[in-house]
Amino acid sequence: MDLPTPEQIKEYIAAQLSCEHIDVEGDGQHFYATIVSPSFEGQRAVARQRAVYAALGERILGSNAQIHALSMKTYTPSEWAAEQAK
């Protein structure tokens, strides 16, 4: 099984979530993502993470998961703007 690239992870998330910004770094098994989506508005961190996991589906949750670890920071567009202004 080929290990996914950070670019592929980005594409998988973008295909399922409306995102204004996605940055993914990683080594093929362990990834770190920054995701900005208006769909996160009004959601707590755990709900945002579940939405990202759902976007990745079997790639992260299945018995043959390609992605073994994903750390993420999730922001709404306004939270991201405030973060960038710091």
Buried (B, 14 or more C-beta within 10 A) or exposed (E): EEEBBBEBBBEBBBEEBEBEEBEBEBEEEEBBBBBBBEBBEEBEEEEBBEBBBEBBEEBBEEEEBBBEEBEBBBBBBEBBEEEEEE
